[in-house]
Amino acid sequence: MKPKRLHKRPGKSLFMLLLFLLSISICMAQTNTISGIVKDEQGNGIAGATVKLKTSGKTTTTDQSGAFIFTNIAGQKEVVIISFLGYSLKEIRLDVNSKTNITLNPAVNTMDEVVVTGAFDKRKRIDASVAITTINSAQIDRIVPASAADLLKNAPGVFVNSSNGEIRNSVASRGITAGSQDGSFGYEYVSMQEDGIPVTNITYFSYGPDFFLRPDATLARLEAVRGGTASVTAANAPGGIFNYVSKTGGNTFEGEVRTKYGFQGRDGGNPLARFDVDFGGPIKDNWFFNVGGFYRYDQSGRYPGYPINKGGQIKANILKTYKTGSLKIIGKYLNDRNGYVQLLPTNSFSDPKPSQGFDIFSTILMPKFEFTSPRYIGGGTISLNPSNLVKSKYKSVGAVWEQKLGDNWSITNAFRYSENDIHYSTTNASIMSGTDLTTYALLSGLTGLGFGNYSFKDAKTGEELMSVNATAGAGGLPSYSIAKDILPGQSVSPHSIYFSILGTYENQVNEVINQFTLNKRFKNMSFNAGMYYGRSKAHRYSGIDGVALGTIEDRPRLTSLTFTGATLGGTTGIHQVTNADGIAQANGDTGGFLDFSVTQAQYAFFLGQTWNLSPKLTFDWGGRFETAKVTAFNQRTYFKTGVQGGTDNDIKTFYNNNTLDRITSVAFDRRLNTFSFSGALNYKFNDNTAIYTRYSRGKKSPDMDVYFAANRPETVALLNPEVRTTEQLELGLKARRKNLDLFVTPFYSVLSGVPNAAIFTNADGTLYTTPSLYSKYRTFGIEIEGDYTITKNLSLKAVATFQRSKIVEADYWVANNPGIADDTKISYSGNETDNNARIISRLTPTYHINKLYVFVTWSYLGKRQANAPNVFYLPSFSNFDMGAGYNLSRKITLSANVNNLFNNYQVMSWARPGNLITQLTGAGSFNKAQFDAAVANNTPYFTISNPPRAFYLTASYKF
């Protein structure tokens, strides 16, 4: 039987073959991918790097592990361009269906960084006519910053005084340092931002942005703009914009856990324990999240018996991306307690050193105690305990929306609502003498003065430390003589004690901030126009709530005080000047209270243009009109005079004798209108060299203290707030060579409308504030920033500022006899500006090989005039920090840091010699004759130095 023949069907076979080939090609087209992981030189993944296909222009960003992927690749090879702030741009040709590890080299070719902050539109640094420095997360991770301000030491042209700790620091740029001796005024001329939105829109004494700003593992980078466009692109920021940008989630769930332990204090026995976490990734359908924060317990190198920093924060954002835009929702909760460094007694103006019994590790913060006093406005009570420090709470929610509208139109809207609270419970100490009538008058009032004996005792042990006899003297007032004195601190000030003010500052601020920007791009130009709205509702209750008496020594002991005898008010017997814990009351209106309620509504309209006149020449300009209306309702207390019994109705307990007489109030409103302008030309010779020149005239409204000072009808009548004005001219050179990026920016800056006032004494012993006088300053200098790769393993980063500053116009008040009637003025016009270092530099060589890196940072701060009279210089100094790190694996990194390697005492702030009343007159009142006498007598004055040496170990795990 013959087998059946199979008949071929060529048509059907051909169809099946074509179908098979088509299915293969479809599958291949669907599966052709290019992917990889972008890493730094230590092998850590770089999150947020931009990855672009050169042929098609497709763009994506790396996830938390540094990974990226492109699908549906048409060819077999593709050129990929990778860029990230602080790293060199890299081009690499990749095969399809491959996964490649790509290493970026750090911060040499910074010309290609894309800048956003302070610019009218996004552009590379080589094309931007703005002085900006960027610091990425890899650089931040290597150092141990004491505060958010500490990071800004890596930017040229920026003066940073972070010696106070994590709060109350000072940041200024280009000679705009007015008021920076006191950290509570340290941010008046700059805008501190998170994710492009101001942390807070107002500043005043005891309130500012660094109470709510902490760097942690969620920080992706810092962008620092000096002067220039800042006055147009941000509110109240003629000095600069400093933008702390948070990480966002990527395509893969990734994160980091970081632990840090610090050895601080004389023997390293005062620990810092800190825990940071950050993680993020995809949710679904192009939704991404990132969340993180920190908690730390810090006894500090100057341990007062309780932690100096305790608390933390949590931050989160959710990002939605879609074809024509993105929406990011942000939130933050901070709950923190922080202390700040106090002034130590110091000898020698030319080579400052702590006085006998003190060193760089010393603290004069008072020990723990509980003290409750009446809340005279609004009712209730106020409880104070130094261990509560300064409590800061910050709750915020916001959103950033970016939307492309088509035809090169786009909009951006950034919004934030926040509730900001600060409650002070810490002390500020001055020295008062046991033979000075003022000491006793401040505690008991004139009617509490008398003839008899004052006994100072250790409040804990009861041991008598000093006995003072009061007998009749000139004018019938008491005269004082020492019967016994075993108090410590005799070499600092004989027969004296610490007079530590318990200042009450309760701040509640609710804010709404919104900025809307409309952008239109043409072939060779772009326009930005928009509106800014900020509404700040602030309430502050403040006053001198009490006085703690303490011994003059490291970690003072509380000292109680009793008086036995007859007073001028007619009482006799034993009088308790302090309670058993050594807490007294500032008597009468000296201990008065103020209650401020202020609302500021700020509107701004801005317009900017960037015009590419040719492929090499770019012109940009911008203007900003701003109006700020302040509505205020201020109240103040007045206490009854004469013999009073206070809330306990006991006239012999002087620590509780203030009796409210009346509360007065004033209401007013003021409006200020300002216009700011900035314009620049940028000429790009080639991809490696460019120059620019810019002129800016910026204006800002005064801080809230101007309005708080108007708390009586007569002061409201005198209230005429002046706008601060800055004028800046800068010329920038940007040059890139094979292994070098160099930025050189000469500048000229004029600051005017700067208020100064003093606190003087009335004849009855109460205090008054003088009317404000307004000053003008001029600064010229040059900023230098460079990144140099010396060898494959050795790199150098340097920033430096050389400047000279002059007081163009400045009058200061001089107190003569008690009271305002005979106050006079003195001019310091023509003198060198105080607290403005002639040289500020920072040099960091880094050696890295394989998984190891080592660096040393040398910082130098040049000499500064100590005050407007130019009586003496605060000396120049150098400081050295050191760090090293090793990658145990791709996920685990260990590092060690030493700050202030040689443990040098280097003065950052100072106060004049004298007691509390003298120091209230301000540093400007310290004249040449007084200085010469202090030098001749080796009289101590008071200083705050940089932090003492500390060692830190950090372990990081990335997953």
FITOR-841334 format. One record per residue (C-alpha): residue in one letter; x, y, z. Coordinates in pm, whole numbers, padded with zeros to 5 digits, always signed. Each point is the difference from the previous one (the first is absolute). Layout:
BEGIN
aXYZ;...
***
This chain:
BEGIN
m+00000+00000+00000;k+00142+00331-00104;p+00021+00266+00257;k-00199+00312-00051;r+00194+00287-00146;l-00005+00320+00193;h-00083+00287-00229;k+00180+00325+00069;r-00197+00319+00036;p+00254+00272-00078;g-00242+00284+00070;k-00089-00118+00348;s+00363-00076+00090;l+00111+00342-00111;f-00275+00160+00209;m+00105-00197+00308;l+00363+00094-00057;l-00082+00369-00031;l-00219-00018+00307;f+00283-00165+00193;l+00254+00257-00111;l-00238+00287+00079;s-00066-00135+00347;i+00375-00024+00060;s+00057+00355-00120;i-00285+00127+00216;c+00138-00180+00300;m+00345+00132-00071;a-00134+00354-00038;q-00185-00033+00324;t+00294-00144+00192;n+00292+00212-00132;t+00107+00195+00304;i+00290+00203+00129;s+00049+00003+00373;g+00265+00060+00259;i+00093+00129+00342;v+00161+00341+00051;k+00249+00003+00287;d+00242+00236+00167;e+00370-00072+00034;q-00062-00204+00318;g-00251-00225-00174;n-00309+00153+00156;g-00303+00042-00219;i-00082+00360-00094;a-00372+00072+00030;g-00157+00269-00217;a+00266+00008-00274;t-00128+00103-00344;v+00048-00260-00275;k-00063+00098-00363;l+00011-00190-00330;k+00200+00218-00237;t-00175-00114-00320;s-00365+00007+00103;g+00023+00252+00284;k-00191-00229+00238;t+00075+00087+00363;t-00044-00172+00334;t+00141+00024+00352;t+00167-00262+00215;d-00181-00151+00295;q+00129-00020+00358;s+00255-00269-00093;g+00120+00194-00304;a-00176-00234-00246;f-00162+00104-00329;i-00158-00175-00297;f-00115+00092-00353;t-00229-00234-00195;n-00094-00033-00366;i+00347+00089-00131;a+00003-00006-00381;g+00371-00049-00073;q+00267-00228+00136;k+00208+00272+00165;e-00081+00334+00160;v+00200+00289+00146;v-00111+00079+00355;i+00069+00334+00172;i+00003-00001+00382;s+00011+00314+00216;f-00044+00084+00367;l+00071+00306+00213;g+00356-00005+00130;y+00118-00266-00248;s+00157+00011-00345;l-00234-00056-00295;k+00071-00335-00166;e-00077-00140-00348;i+00021-00375-00058;r-00103-00232-00286;l-00202-00299+00118;d-00123-00316-00167;v-00368-00086+00013;n-00116-00262+00245;s+00301+00069+00219;k+00022+00122+00357;t+00303+00215+00070;n+00151+00153+00312;i+00090+00364-00070;t+00225+00198+00234;l-00017+00378+00021;n+00300+00198+00117;p-00068+00264+00266;a-00035+00374-00040;v+00267+00094-00247;n-00203+00095-00306;t-00256+00197+00198;m-00054+00226-00302;d-00258-00245-00132;e-00214+00004+00314;v-00352+00118-00069;v-00094+00281+00237;v-00355+00077+00108;t+00017+00210+00316;g+00032+00373-00066;a-00014-00039-00380;f-00270+00137-00230;d+00000-00334-00184;k+00179-00333+00028;r+00344+00006-00160;k+00350-00135+00038;r+00233+00178+00235;i+00228+00097-00289;d-00295+00184-00158;a-00140+00157+00318;s+00083+00354+00107;v-00043-00072+00369;a+00244-00083+00282;i-00115-00342+00120;t+00163-00291+00181;t-00145-00350+00024;i+00077-00260+00266;n-00129-00351-00067;s-00096-00275+00242;a+00326-00190-00048;q+00196+00307+00113;i-00241+00063+00289;d+00027-00361+00121;r+00375+00032+00049;i-00011+00285+00251;v-00165+00048+00339;p-00180+00335-00021;a-00090+00161+00330;s-00308+00158-00157;a-00167+00083-00328;a+00206+00319-00007;d+00322-00199+00034;l-00041-00142-00351;l+00019+00350-00147;k+00367+00028+00098;n+00061-00189-00324;a-00122+00296-00207;p+00221+00303-00071;g-00115+00345+00099;v-00204-00135+00292;f+00085+00084+00360;v-00131-00265+00240;n+00004+00022+00377;s-00125-00338+00120;s+00175+00014+00337;n-00332+00018+00189;g-00091-00358-00091;e-00295-00116-00207;i-00205+00319+00046;r+00051+00379+00021;n+00273-00001-00262;s+00090+00269-00252;v+00027-00014-00378;a+00096+00300-00213;s+00154+00059-00341;r+00214+00268-00162;g+00047+00215+00306;i-00367+00001+00096;t+00075-00093+00361;a-00194+00270+00185;g-00139-00140+00323;s+00183-00331-00034;q+00177+00032+00336;d-00325-00126+00149;g-00115-00323-00158;s-00364+00083+00057;f+00029+00256-00281;g+00217-00219-00222;y-00227-00057-00302;e-00157+00337-00065;y+00149+00049-00347;v-00015-00354-00144;s-00272-00252-00085;m+00041-00347+00151;q-00212-00239-00206;e-00106-00362-00015;d-00096-00129-00344;g-00014+00353-00138;i-00239+00139+00265;p+00110+00221+00293;v+00011-00181+00333;t-00157+00311+00150;n-00083+00337-00148;i+00085+00224+00298;t+00283+00049+00248;y+00033+00175+00334;f+00186-00030+00329;s-00016-00360+00126;y-00167-00125-00321;g+00147-00103-00334;p+00030-00283-00254;d+00272-00207+00165;f-00231-00090+00289;f-00185-00217-00256;l+00271-00108-00247;r+00207-00318+00056;p+00211-00189-00255;d-00052-00378+00006;a+00005-00305-00226;t-00292+00134-00206;l+00214+00290-00131;a+00094-00045-00367;r+00197+00320-00054;l+00046+00361+00100;e-00006+00288-00250;a+00155+00326+00124;v-00055+00326-00193;r+00185+00314+00106;g-00159+00337-00070;g-00085+00068-00363;t-00339-00133-00105;a-00095-00092+00359;s-00172+00334+00057;v-00229-00068-00299;t-00060-00375+00018;a-00068-00018+00375;a-00164+00206+00274;n+00215+00195+00247;a+00323-00144-00138;p+00242+00264-00133;g+00289-00188+00160;g-00066-00342-00151;i-00215-00311-00030;f+00100-00328+00163;n-00221-00284-00117;y+00006-00342+00173;v-00143-00247-00255;s-00153-00328+00120;k+00033-00343-00158;t-00293-00152-00191;g-00089-00364-00066;g+00100-00189-00316;n-00093-00313-00194;t+00139-00239+00264;f-00061-00020+00371;e+00331+00114+00153;g+00119+00172+00311;e+00266+00066+00260;v+00040-00051+00373;r+00273+00203+00164;t+00121-00002+00360;k+00248+00243+00153;y+00171+00000+00335;g+00205+00291+00131;f+00265+00019+00272;q-00013+00352+00145;g+00119+00190+00303;r+00332+00004+00185;d+00028-00378+00023;g-00231-00089-00288;g-00265-00109+00247;n-00284+00224-00121;p-00163-00195-00282;l-00187+00088-00311;a-00229-00279-00119;r-00181+00060-00327;f-00214-00214-00228;d-00093+00103-00357;v-00221-00187-00243;d-00114+00067-00355;f-00188-00227-00237;g-00219+00029-00305;g-00117-00158-00319;p-00295-00055-00230;i-00360-00026+00111;k-00193-00061-00321;d-00073+00162-00336;n+00288+00252+00018;w-00063+00083+00364;f+00315+00004+00214;f+00071+00070+00365;n+00289+00090+00226;v+00000+00019+00378;g+00269+00041+00262;g+00132+00199+00289;f+00217-00020+00307;y+00010-00017+00377;r+00299+00091+00215;y+00106+00031+00360;d+00295+00235+00047;q+00171+00095+00324;s+00245+00218-00199;g+00359+00083+00078;r-00121+00257+00255;y-00226-00217+00214;p-00214+00192+00255;g-00146-00311+00166;y-00276-00060-00253;p-00001-00061-00378;i+00057+00313-00204;n-00180-00138-00309;k-00282-00251+00022;g-00265-00074-00262;g-00040-00045-00371;q-00220+00029-00305;i-00181-00198-00265;k-00032+00113-00362;a-00193-00155-00284;n-00099+00067-00359;i-00219-00168-00258;l+00075+00059-00367;k-00228-00058-00295;t+00148+00029-00347;y-00194+00001-00321;k+00063+00084-00363;t-00039+00377+00034;g+00110+00067+00355;s+00028-00106+00360;l-00153+00058+00342;k+00200-00032+00321;i-00171+00010+00339;i+00233+00071+00292;g-00037-00017+00376;k+00220+00046+00304;y-00026-00028+00377;l+00283+00119+00226;n+00002-00027+00378;d+00334+00099+00142;r+00168+00145+00309;n+00324+00192-00036;g+00225+00203+00219;y+00247+00260-00114;v+00345+00096+00120;q+00045+00273+00260;l+00272+00263+00025;l+00303-00109+00203;p+00221+00243+00197;t+00314+00055-00205;n+00338+00167+00046;s+00226+00163-00262;f-00138+00182-00302;s+00293-00095-00224;d+00015-00371+00094;p-00338-00083+00157;k-00012-00284+00251;p-00269-00095+00255;s+00060+00149+00342;q+00139-00201+00288;g-00230-00288+00087;f-00147-00022-00352;d+00103-00167-00325;i-00144-00079-00343;f-00217-00276+00152;s-00156+00225+00265;t-00365+00100+00021;i-00176+00257+00215;l-00351-00130-00063;m-00183-00037+00328;p-00089-00344+00145;k-00352-00136-00006;f-00268+00169+00208;e-00374+00060-00016;f-00137+00352+00020;t-00359+00114-00057;s-00114+00360-00038;p-00327+00170-00092;r-00082+00066-00361;y-00097+00364+00041;i-00163+00038-00344;g-00256-00262-00089;g+00002-00177+00336;g+00145-00328+00112;t+00357-00077+00097;i+00339-00049-00165;s+00228-00285+00104;l+00373+00025-00056;n+00268-00265+00021;p+00342+00048-00166;s+00008-00367-00103;n-00298+00067-00228;l+00230+00228-00203;v-00164+00151-00307;k-00293-00207-00124;s-00068+00025-00372;k-00296-00155-00177;y-00063+00025-00372;k-00292-00154-00183;s-00030+00063-00371;v-00171-00131-00309;g+00045+00118-00356;a+00002-00083-00367;v+00204+00076-00310;w-00183-00029-00334;e+00174+00020-00335;q-00212-00006-00314;k+00082+00032-00371;l-00282+00176-00183;g+00119-00052-00355;d+00161+00235-00249;n+00291+00047+00247;w-00223+00140+00273;s+00033-00140+00352;i-00102+00086+00354;t+00143-00078+00343;n-00177+00051+00330;a+00171-00051+00337;f-00211+00012+00318;r+00065-00052+00370;y-00206+00037+00317;s+00184-00021+00331;e-00056+00033+00374;n+00321+00107+00174;d+00047+00010+00378;i+00302+00100+00207;h+00006+00000+00382;y+00312+00115+00182;s+00081-00150+00339;t+00371+00069+00013;t+00217+00260+00171;n+00242+00280-00096;a+00260+00086+00262;s+00181+00323+00088;i+00219+00082+00296;m-00123+00225+00283;s+00195+00114+00304;g-00102-00056+00360;t+00112+00355+00081;d-00206+00166-00273;l-00332+00161+00097;t-00134-00079-00349;t+00014-00373+00076;y-00241+00029+00289;a-00220+00268-00160;l-00067-00229-00298;l-00110-00279+00236;s-00199+00188+00263;g-00065+00349-00135;l+00092+00322+00180;t-00244-00067+00285;g+00162-00339+00054;l+00341+00152+00059;g+00098+00023+00362;f+00253-00018+00279;g+00105-00332+00140;n+00160-00316-00138;y-00024-00187-00330;s+00086-00370+00012;f+00083-00196-00317;k-00022-00378+00046;d+00046-00309-00210;a-00365-00082-00077;k+00067-00373+00014;t+00224-00036+00306;g-00090+00314+00197;e+00367+00100+00039;e+00046+00377+00026;l+00219+00121-00286;m-00009+00376+00051;s-00124+00240+00270;v-00051+00370-00080;n-00075+00275+00252;a-00215+00293-00112;t+00044+00326+00192;a-00110+00359-00059;g+00197+00174-00272;a-00015+00309-00217;g-00348+00144-00053;g-00146-00235+00255;l+00041-00299-00229;p+00171-00320+00110;s+00374-00051-00032;y+00132-00357-00013;s+00300-00171+00159;i+00110-00362-00010;a-00009-00192+00328;k+00074-00342-00151;d+00075-00127-00348;i+00095-00353-00105;l-00172+00025-00337;p+00183-00151-00299;g+00095+00223-00293;q+00184+00266+00202;s+00261+00043-00274;v-00279+00067-00250;s-00190+00250+00213;p+00044+00025+00378;h-00308-00020+00228;s-00222-00078-00300;i-00261-00246-00119;y-00163-00102-00323;f-00323+00185-00058;s-00175-00234-00245;i-00306+00147-00169;l-00298-00229-00054;g-00135+00159-00313;t-00346-00109-00105;y-00051-00017-00376;e-00309-00178-00121;n-00039+00017-00377;q-00288-00134-00207;v+00005+00069-00372;n-00245-00132-00260;e+00099+00053-00360;v-00130-00045-00351;i+00250+00036-00283;n-00079-00040-00369;q+00198+00079-00312;f-00148-00033-00349;t+00222+00022-00309;l-00097+00006-00367;n+00273-00080-00254;k+00004+00047-00376;r+00287-00113-00219;f+00074+00130-00346;k+00274-00097-00240;n+00263+00221+00159;m-00161+00135+00316;s-00225-00081+00291;f-00221+00198+00236;n-00093-00068+00361;a-00282+00187+00170;g-00174-00071+00323;m-00134+00094+00337;y+00115-00068+00355;y-00228+00007+00303;g+00107-00038+00359;r-00222+00043+00303;s+00158-00028+00343;k-00205+00024+00316;a+00239+00032+00294;h-00057+00014+00373;r+00278+00051+00253;y-00017+00023+00377;s+00329+00110+00153;g+00162+00147+00307;i+00244-00063+00282;d-00176-00274+00191;g+00262-00046+00267;v+00366+00003+00095;a+00207-00300+00107;l+00300+00077+00221;g+00304-00223-00044;t+00367-00036+00078;i+00260+00116-00255;e+00145-00335-00105;d-00038-00274-00255;r-00351-00147+00049;p-00111+00261+00256;r-00169-00091+00327;l-00328+00171+00079;t+00032+00256+00282;s-00280+00110+00232;l-00011+00349+00150;t-00164+00128+00319;f+00003+00346+00155;t-00029+00056+00374;g-00064+00356+00113;a-00219+00302-00069;t-00099+00112-00350;l-00071+00345-00136;g-00358-00122-00045;g-00040-00044+00377;t+00018-00378+00034;t+00229-00171+00248;g+00131-00347+00070;i+00096-00278-00243;h-00080+00064-00364;q+00021-00266-00271;v+00160+00172-00298;t+00000-00333-00185;n-00196-00317+00057;a+00173-00304+00143;d+00133-00097-00346;g+00169+00335-00054;i-00260+00148-00236;a-00089+00367+00037;q-00233+00238-00180;a+00100+00296-00212;n-00171+00271+00197;g-00270+00232-00132;d-00014+00111-00361;t+00352-00135-00057;g-00175-00337+00020;g-00290+00119-00215;f-00156-00198-00280;l-00092+00074-00359;d-00259-00171-00215;f+00016+00049-00377;s-00251-00105-00263;v+00109+00082-00353;t-00127-00104-00341;q+00211+00065-00307;a-00156-00039-00344;q+00259+00007-00274;y-00075+00010-00372;a+00257+00003-00278;f-00018+00008-00377;f+00309-00089-00199;l+00107-00022-00363;g+00320-00138-00143;q+00139-00050-00350;t+00290-00204-00132;w+00103+00090-00355;n+00261-00187-00201;l+00121+00292-00212;s+00239-00236-00178;p+00138-00350+00057;k+00260+00160+00228;l-00174+00300+00157;t-00295-00020+00242;f-00182+00287+00165;d-00234-00042+00295;w-00187+00244+00216;g-00272-00006+00260;g-00209+00229+00215;r-00204-00053+00314;f-00265+00228+00149;e-00090-00086+00357;t-00242+00140+00252;a-00007-00100+00366;k-00275+00107+00236;v+00046-00049+00374;t-00293+00016+00241;a+00098-00003+00368;f-00159-00013+00342;n+00260+00032+00277;q-00051-00013+00378;r+00233+00068+00292;t-00025-00035+00376;y+00066+00258+00271;f+00053-00107+00360;k-00093+00181+00318;t+00275+00187+00179;g+00078-00006+00371;v-00033-00294+00235;q-00203-00279-00161;g-00079-00357+00091;g-00024-00169-00339;t-00216-00306-00052;d+00092-00150+00339;n-00090+00327+00185;d+00330-00017+00188;i+00196+00326-00019;k+00315-00173+00126;t+00024-00247-00291;f+00165+00232-00248;y+00007-00280-00260;n-00380+00031-00018;n-00080+00366+00057;n-00090+00133-00344;t-00364+00108-00002;l-00171+00091-00324;d-00126+00358-00019;r-00129+00029-00355;i+00036-00126-00357;t+00020+00253-00280;s-00042-00069-00369;v+00060+00164-00336;a-00128-00093-00345;f+00138+00119-00332;d+00078-00104-00354;r+00275+00090-00247;r+00059-00075-00366;l+00329-00004-00189;n+00040-00026-00377;t+00327-00105-00160;f+00139-00061-00346;s+00304-00216-00071;f+00189-00043-00325;s+00279-00216-00140;g+00156-00020-00346;a+00296-00190-00144;l+00196-00093-00312;n+00168-00340-00039;y+00257-00052-00276;k+00102-00356-00076;f+00332-00015-00183;n-00029-00377-00036;d-00127-00298+00197;n+00283+00050+00248;t+00014+00374+00062;a-00260+00269+00069;i-00028+00335+00173;y-00296+00195+00129;t-00076+00332+00159;r-00306+00084+00210;y-00147+00302+00172;s-00267-00045+00266;r-00193+00239+00218;g-00199-00186+00262;k-00232+00120+00271;k-00157-00173+00297;s-00241+00087+00275;p+00134+00020+00357;d-00042-00290+00238;m-00280-00011+00254;d+00202+00150+00286;v-00055+00346-00145;y-00373-00046+00059;f+00038-00179+00335;a+00196+00298+00133;a-00307+00219-00055;n-00186-00101+00317;r-00084+00342+00147;p-00191+00290-00157;e+00312+00217-00012;t+00201-00271-00180;v-00279-00065-00249;a+00004+00370-00086;l+00370-00028-00080;l-00036-00322-00199;n+00131+00060-00351;p+00147-00329-00124;e+00264+00026-00271;v+00061-00244-00280;r+00339-00174-00012;t+00171+00054-00336;t+00286-00190-00158;e+00185+00087-00318;q+00238-00254-00148;l+00225-00004-00304;e+00175-00326-00082;l+00223-00135-00276;g+00032-00377-00031;l+00258-00215-00178;k-00074-00368-00057;a+00286-00207-00141;r+00038-00375-00053;r+00317-00179-00089;k+00075-00370-00017;n+00014-00053+00375;l-00119+00334+00133;d-00322+00193+00044;l+00054+00358+00115;f-00249+00272+00093;v+00126+00350+00080;t-00250+00274+00093;p+00109+00353+00094;f-00284+00194+00162;y-00096+00341+00134;s-00284+00024+00253;v-00176+00286+00180;l-00247-00061+00284;s-00208+00287+00140;g-00296+00052+00232;v+00149-00219+00275;p-00149+00091+00342;n+00190+00013+00326;a-00126+00079+00348;a+00114-00040+00359;i-00153-00082+00338;f+00074+00259+00269;t-00105+00054+00363;n-00252+00249+00140;a+00052+00181+00331;d-00236-00244+00175;g+00204-00299-00117;t-00239-00108-00276;l+00120-00047-00356;y-00090+00173-00324;t+00084-00055-00366;t+00133+00292-00203;p-00152+00102-00334;s+00150-00177-00300;l+00281+00158-00198;y+00072-00119-00354;s+00339-00088-00147;k+00164-00066-00335;y+00284-00241-00083;r+00217-00068-00305;t+00192-00319-00082;f+00216-00103-00293;g+00173-00332-00045;i+00056-00310-00206;e-00145-00352+00032;i+00195-00303-00124;e-00120-00357-00036;g+00205-00279-00153;d-00009-00376-00050;y+00327-00155-00111;t+00080-00365-00076;i+00371-00022+00073;t+00035-00371-00073;k-00236-00289-00053;n-00022-00044+00376;l+00056+00351+00135;s-00236+00296-00035;l-00018+00345+00151;k-00300+00221+00071;a+00055+00361+00101;v-00223+00298+00077;a+00125+00341+00105;t-00121+00357+00048;f+00223+00306+00021;q-00186+00319+00094;r+00016+00339+00166;s-00299+00177+00148;k-00057+00359+00112;i-00262+00184+00202;v-00121+00272-00235;e-00248+00155+00243;a-00072-00101+00361;d-00101+00185+00316;y-00023-00172+00338;w-00170+00110+00321;v+00210+00092+00304;a-00152-00017+00349;n+00102+00276+00238;n-00205+00042+00317;p-00287-00242+00062;g-00302+00073-00220;i-00049+00094-00361;a+00020+00379+00040;d+00375+00042-00042;d+00075-00292-00234;t+00233+00104-00282;k+00123-00147-00327;i+00346-00088-00122;s+00095-00069-00362;y+00212-00294-00113;s-00025+00082-00370;g+00320-00094-00182;n+00093-00283+00234;e+00037-00360-00108;t-00319-00206+00028;d-00005-00214+00310;n-00020-00381-00004;n+00093-00018-00368;a+00299-00229-00053;r+00251+00116-00259;i+00074-00359-00103;i-00226-00307+00013;s+00145-00318-00152;r-00048-00374+00006;l+00232-00255-00163;t-00078-00375-00019;p+00240-00250-00159;t-00152-00349-00037;y+00186-00320-00073;h-00201-00300-00116;i+00113-00341-00112;n-00230-00290-00067;k-00238-00011+00296;l+00188+00243+00226;y-00006+00379+00021;v+00178+00242+00234;f-00035+00379+00018;v+00120+00295+00202;t-00176+00338+00005;w+00193+00313+00089;s-00220+00301+00076;y+00133+00350+00050;l-00187+00306+00128;g+00183+00330-00024;k+00003+00271+00260;r-00318+00204+00059;q-00063+00337+00155;a-00172-00075+00330;n-00237+00300-00004;a-00092+00315-00189;p+00243+00221+00198;n+00280-00232-00127;v+00143-00037+00349;f+00169-00336-00064;y+00009-00295-00239;l-00136-00346+00064;p+00307-00202-00100;s+00026-00221-00306;f+00018-00377+00043;s+00026-00337-00176;n-00204-00311+00067;f+00057-00357-00116;d-00254-00279-00045;m+00079-00352-00119;g-00197-00295-00129;a+00038-00345-00154;g-00235-00263-00133;y+00006-00356-00127;n-00256-00195-00199;l-00018-00346+00153;s-00237-00099-00278;r-00230+00159-00253;k-00251+00052+00279;i+00206+00067+00312;t+00225+00302+00062;l+00191+00088+00316;s+00143+00347+00061;a+00179+00195+00271;n+00027+00376+00051;v+00189+00232+00232;n-00118+00361+00026;n+00235+00271+00135;l+00293-00239-00017;f+00235+00213+00216;n-00273+00111+00244;n+00080+00369-00044;y-00209+00272+00166;q-00100+00233-00284;v-00225+00298+00068;m-00313+00040-00211;s-00209+00239+00215;w+00071+00227+00294;a-00152+00236+00257;r+00162+00297+00169;p+00133-00004+00358;g-00244+00100+00270;n-00319-00106+00168;l-00346-00064-00144;i-00096+00367-00024;t+00327+00093-00173;q-00028-00284-00250;l-00353+00102-00097;t+00145+00319-00146;g+00158-00214-00272;a+00346-00064-00142;g-00006+00337-00175;s+00013+00178+00336;f+00343-00148+00084;n+00240+00284-00081;k+00379+00036-00019;a+00043+00134+00354;q-00198-00291+00144;f+00198-00245-00211;d+00334+00141+00116;a-00114-00027+00363;a-00113-00361-00052;v+00337-00090-00153;a+00195+00172+00279;n-00203-00177+00271;n-00030-00332-00184;t-00378+00035+00041;p-00194-00299-00137;y-00241+00044-00285;f-00225-00272-00141;t+00023-00221-00309;i-00154-00294-00184;s+00242-00226-00184;n-00031-00271-00260;p-00103-00343+00141;p+00266-00208+00177;r+00163-00306-00150;a-00231-00296-00054;f+00029-00346-00158;y-00278-00165-00201;l-00053-00351-00138;t-00267-00060-00265;a-00137-00321-00151;s-00222+00014-00306;y-00201-00283-00154;k-00162+00051-00339;f-00257-00245-00124;
***
